C-alpha cells in the first residue's frame, strides 16, 4: 500500500511580546494585506539564510 507524503508541519511559537508592539505589527500587516504568520516565516527564513537581519 502506497502512502502519500505528509504536508509541511507547523510549529507553534511561544514567545513573549509587548502587546502594543504586537498590535501595531498585526495592524500594519493587515493594512498592507499580509498575514502575520507569512511575514514572520519570511523573516525567519531570511535570518537563517544570511545569519543576520
WOCORMO-V191473 format. One record per residue. N is the residue number from 1. RES is the residue in one letter. PSI is psi in whole degrees, -180 to 180 (none if undefined). BURIAL is + if it has 24 or more other ideal C-beta (glycine too) atoms within 12 Angstrom, else -. D_FIRST is the distance of its C-alpha to the first C-alpha in Angstrom with 1 decimal. Layout:
# WOCORMO-V191473
n: <N:N>
res: <RES:RES>
psi: <PSI:PSI>
burial: <BURIAL:BURIAL>
d_first: <D_FIRST:D_FIRST>
This chain:
# WOCORMO-V191473
n: <1:2:3:4:5:6:7:8:9:10:11:12:13:14:15:16:17:18:19:20:21:22:23:24:25:26:27:28:29:30:31:32:33:34:35:36:37:38:39:40:41:42:43:44:45:46:47:48:49:50:51:52:53>
res: <X:X:X:X:X:X:X:X:X:X:X:X:X:X:X:X:X:X:X:X:X:X:X:X:X:X:X:X:X:X:X:X:X:X:X:X:X:X:X:X:X:X:X:X:X:X:X:X:X:X:X:X:X>
psi: <126:146:151:146:146:153:176:139:152:133:131:129:134:94:154:120:140:132:-43:-42:-47:-44:-41:-43:-48:-40:-44:-39:-42:-43:-34:-6:20:152:137:-38:-43:-42:-46:-42:-43:-39:-42:-41:-46:-42:-43:-35:-40:-22:1:169:none>
burial: <-:-:-:-:-:-:-:-:-:-:-:-:-:-:-:-:-:-:-:-:-:-:-:-:-:-:-:-:-:-:-:-:-:-:-:-:-:-:-:-:-:-:-:-:-:-:-:-:-:-:-:-:->
d_first: <0.0:3.8:6.5:10.0:13.0:15.4:18.8:21.9:23.1:26.6:29.3:32.1:35.5:38.3:41.5:45.1:46.7:50.1:49.8:52.2:50.3:47.0:48.5:50.2:47.0:45.0:47.9:48.2:44.4:44.7:47.8:46.2:43.0:40.7:38.3:39.4:35.8:35.5:39.0:38.3:35.0:36.8:39.7:37.5:35.7:39.2:40.5:37.8:38.2:42.0:42.7:45.3:45.9>
